[in-house]
């Protein structure tokens, strides 16, 4: 497996995201740049320009037909972009930085996480995309840890929120009421991703583990134990595999060799929970991972500023645990 190494960012990567067809790859970094690439060969298509002094872009989401891109930024804004032209369509003003955005199925709603500010708790704001107006605000309970991820579930009926305290919250989108509250993880949940059919989702946790959940009941199904903090995890749409990425904390990376820092991407069997392989290459902790929707490649983005696209060898698809 020979990776394609992409160097289009001058800061740590925060998110890598495929389009629903898998032909486009979006990458973001803490220096405020959003890049667009062809996922097949890594050719760079262009950059979404956020202005002269953009804030760190923490997350992006793309709609089903790859026409609209949503971005969450720490400069107190969330933005919508035209993927084809790169032009900004809308800008949503917030009172604090944003860590996550999620476009609802049908492209009518946008969920945006707003960080705490002054005496206000972290909250999730839901906007109407056509009118750019806020239609609902879901406040986290007082003393509740800051939210990191908020993603629409199937049919937009549920909003699943993951926070810094290791908690998972399931909100009814129509009423804004919390229906499910779980705390199966001991530390921060930095990332969460759905399976291709949205029937399950996986959360990455700093307590050296990742957990697979049922989307409908939000009950844990499988847990994957590792020997390092996990920053991101993804589910293969083709094989019974999951990928975990993380590594030693970024603050101590400068004093650590690549091997001892444990910066490899790890593969686990989704059913048996056993580790089946590692892919090395980064010299900083992996901050984001994503499988191509066709299941034939995956991408990792790291604190070292590099994006690595890995296309699987034919032997991978004949692997039998």
C-alpha positions in Angstrom: 0.0 0.0 0.0 1.7 3.2 -1.2 0.0 6.3 0.2 -0.6 9.6 -1.6 0.9 12.4 0.5 -0.9 15.7 0.3 0.7 18.9 1.7 -1.8 21.7 1.2 -2.0 23.0 4.8 0.5 24.9 7.0 -1.1 23.9 10.3 -2.5 20.8 12.1 -5.3 19.0 10.3 -8.7 19.1 12.1 -11.0 17.2 9.7 -10.9 15.1 6.5 -14.3 14.4 4.8 -15.3 12.6 1.7 -18.2 13.5 -0.5 -21.1 11.0 -0.6 -19.9 9.7 -4.0 -16.3 9.4 -2.7 -14.8 11.3 -5.6 -14.0 14.5 -3.7 -12.0 15.0 -0.5 -12.3 18.0 1.8 -9.6 18.8 4.4 -9.4 21.5 7.1 -6.8 22.8 9.4 -6.3 25.2 12.4 -5.0 27.9 10.1 -8.4 28.4 8.6 -8.0 26.8 5.2 -10.4 24.4 3.5 -8.9 22.5 0.6 -10.7 20.4 -2.0 -9.0 17.4 -3.7 -9.7 14.6 -6.1 -9.7 11.5 -3.8 -8.5 9.2 -6.5 -5.1 10.8 -7.3 -4.8 13.6 -4.7 -4.9 16.4 -7.3 -5.8 19.7 -5.7 -8.9 21.4 -7.1 -9.0 24.5 -5.0 -9.4 26.4 -1.7 -12.4 27.9 -0.1 -11.4 31.4 0.9 -12.6 32.4 4.4 -11.2 36.0 4.3 -8.0 37.7 5.3 -7.9 36.5 8.9 -9.8 33.2 9.1 -10.3 31.3 12.3 -9.4 27.7 12.8 -11.8 25.5 10.8 -12.7 22.6 13.0 -15.2 20.6 11.0 -16.9 20.3 7.6 -20.0 18.5 6.3 -21.2 18.0 2.7 -24.7 17.4 1.5 -25.8 14.3 -0.4 -25.3 15.6 -3.9 -22.1 17.4 -3.1 -23.5 20.8 -4.0 -23.3 22.5 -0.5 -20.4 22.4 2.0 -20.9 23.6 5.6 -17.9 24.6 7.8 -17.6 25.3 11.5 -14.9 27.9 12.5 -13.5 29.3 15.7 -14.0 32.9 14.4 -17.6 32.7 15.7 -19.1 31.8 12.3 -20.5 28.8 10.5 -20.6 29.1 6.7 -22.2 27.4 3.7 -20.3 27.1 0.4 -21.1 26.3 -3.2 -18.9 23.3 -3.9 -18.7 23.8 -7.6 -17.7 27.5 -7.6 -16.2 27.8 -4.2 -18.3 30.9 -3.4 -19.7 31.6 0.0 -23.5 31.1 0.1 -24.3 32.0 3.7 -22.7 33.0 7.0 -24.2 32.3 10.4 -23.0 34.6 13.2 -22.5 33.0 16.6 -21.5 34.4 20.1 -18.5 32.0 20.4 -16.5 29.6 18.3 -18.0 26.5 16.6 -16.7 23.0 16.7 -19.1 21.1 14.5 -21.8 21.4 11.8 -24.2 18.9 10.4 -26.4 19.3 7.3 -29.8 17.6 7.7 -31.0 15.2 5.0 -32.9 17.2 2.5 -30.7 20.3 3.0 -33.3 22.2 4.9 -31.6 22.4 8.3 -28.1 23.0 9.7 -27.0 22.1 13.2 -24.1 24.2 14.6 -22.3 23.7 18.0 -21.5 26.9 19.8 -18.8 26.9 22.5 -19.5 28.3 26.0 -19.0 32.1 26.5 -19.2 34.2 29.6 -21.9 32.6 31.7 -23.6 30.8 28.8 -23.3 27.0 28.4 -22.4 25.2 25.2 -25.4 24.9 22.9 -26.5 23.5 19.6 -28.3 25.9 17.2 -30.4 24.7 14.4 -30.8 27.1 11.4 -33.2 27.1 8.5 -30.9 27.0 5.4 -33.3 28.7 3.1 -33.9 31.7 5.3 -30.7 31.7 7.4 -32.8 32.1 10.5 -32.3 30.2 13.8 -35.3 27.9 14.4 -34.2 26.1 17.5 -31.6 26.3 20.3 -30.7 23.3 22.4 -28.9 24.3 25.6 -26.6 21.9 27.4 -27.4 21.5 31.1 -25.6 23.8 33.5 -22.3 22.2 34.4 -22.5 19.9 31.4 -19.1 19.5 29.6 -18.6 21.3 26.3 -20.1 19.6 23.2 -17.6 18.4 20.5 -19.9 16.8 18.0 -23.6 17.1 17.0 -24.8 15.0 14.1 -28.3 14.5 12.6 -29.5 10.9 12.8 -31.6 9.0 10.2 -34.6 11.0 8.8 -33.5 14.0 10.9 -35.5 12.7 13.9 -32.6 12.6 16.3 -29.6 14.8 17.1 -26.7 12.9 18.7 -24.3 15.0 20.7 -20.9 14.0 22.1 -19.1 16.0 24.8 -15.8 16.5 26.5 -16.9 14.5 29.5 -17.3 11.3 27.6 -21.1 11.7 27.5 -23.5 10.9 24.6 -26.9 12.7 24.4 -29.8 12.0 22.1 -32.1 14.9 21.4 -35.5 14.8 19.7 -35.1 17.4 16.9 -38.8 18.4 16.8 -39.2 19.0 20.6 -35.5 19.7 21.6 -35.9 17.3 24.6 -33.1 15.0 25.7 -34.4 11.4 25.3 -31.2 9.5 25.9 -28.2 10.3 28.1 -25.2 8.0 28.4 -21.8 8.2 29.9 -19.9 5.0 28.9 -16.6 6.7 28.3 -14.2 8.1 31.0 -12.7 10.9 29.0 -13.3 13.4 26.2 -14.9 12.2 22.9 -13.1 14.2 20.2 -14.9 12.6 17.2 -17.9 10.6 16.1 -18.8 9.1 12.7 -21.8 7.2 11.3 -21.6 4.0 9.3 -22.6 4.3 5.6 -26.2 3.3 6.3 -26.4 5.4 9.6 -27.6 2.3 11.5 -24.5 2.4 13.7 -22.0 5.0 14.8 -18.6 4.9 16.3 -17.1 7.3 18.9 -13.4 7.9 19.5 -12.3 8.5 23.1 -9.2 9.8 24.9 -9.5 6.9 27.3 -7.7 4.7 24.7 -10.8 3.2 23.3 -13.5 3.5 20.6 -17.1 2.3 21.0 -19.6 1.2 18.4 -23.2 2.2 19.1 -26.6 1.3 17.7 -28.1 4.6 16.3 -31.7 3.8 17.3 -31.2 2.8 20.9 -27.8 4.4 21.5 -26.7 1.2 23.2 -23.1 0.2 23.0 -22.4 -2.9 20.7 -18.7 -3.3 20.6 -15.6 -1.7 22.2 -12.1 -1.5 20.7 -9.3 -1.1 23.2 -6.0 0.5 22.2 -2.8 1.6 23.8 -3.0 5.3 23.0 -5.5 8.2 23.1 -8.0 7.9 20.2 -8.8 11.1 18.3 -10.9 9.7 15.5 -12.5 6.5 14.3 -14.4 5.4 11.2 -16.4 2.4 10.0 -15.6 0.6 6.7 -18.6 0.5 4.3 -17.3 -2.6 2.6 -15.5 -4.8 5.1 -16.2 -5.7 8.8 -13.4 -3.3 9.8 -13.0 -0.1 11.7 -10.1 2.3 11.7 -8.7 4.1 14.8 -6.3 7.1 14.7 -4.7 9.0 17.5 -1.4 9.0 19.4 0.5 10.7 22.1 -0.8 14.2 23.0 0.4 16.9 20.6 2.0 18.9 23.4 4.7 16.2 23.9 5.2 15.3 20.2 8.4 17.2 19.8 10.2 15.0 22.3 8.9 11.7 20.9 10.0 9.6 18.0 7.4 8.6 15.5 7.4 4.9 16.6 7.1 5.6 20.3 4.5 8.3 19.8 2.2 5.6 18.4 0.9 7.6 15.4 -0.1 4.7 13.2 -3.6 4.1 11.9 -5.0 0.9 13.5 -7.4 -1.5 12.0 -9.8 -3.6 14.1 -12.2 -6.3 13.2 -15.7 -4.8 13.8 -17.2 -8.0 15.1 -14.4 -9.7 17.0 -12.8 -6.5 18.4 -9.3 -7.7 17.6 -6.6 -5.6 16.1 -5.7 -6.8 12.6 -3.1 -4.3 11.3 -1.4 -0.9 11.4 -0.5 1.6 8.8 2.4 3.9 9.7 3.6 7.1 8.1 2.6 10.2 10.2 5.0 11.8 12.6 2.3 13.5 14.7 -1.0 12.3 16.2 -3.8 11.5 13.8 -6.6 14.0 14.3 -9.1 12.8 11.7 -9.8 9.6 9.7 -12.4 8.7 7.1 -13.2 5.8 4.8 -14.0 6.4 1.2 -17.7 5.5 0.7 -16.7 2.8 -1.8 -14.6 1.2 0.9 -11.5 0.9 -1.3 -9.4 3.7 0.3 -9.1 5.7 3.5 -7.6 9.1 4.5 -6.0 10.3 7.6 -5.1 13.9 8.7 -2.5 14.6 11.3 -1.1 17.2 13.6 2.0 17.1 11.3 0.0 19.0 8.6 -0.1 16.2 6.1 -3.0 14.3 4.6 -2.4 10.7 3.5 -4.7 8.9 1.1 -4.2 5.1 1.1 -5.7 2.9 -1.5 -6.0 -0.7 -0.4 -4.1 -3.5 -2.3 -6.2 -6.2 -3.8 -5.0 -8.6 -1.1 -6.9 -6.6 1.5 -10.3 -7.5 0.1 -9.5 -11.2 0.3 -8.6 -10.9 4.0 -10.5 -13.4 6.2 -10.2 -13.1 10.0 
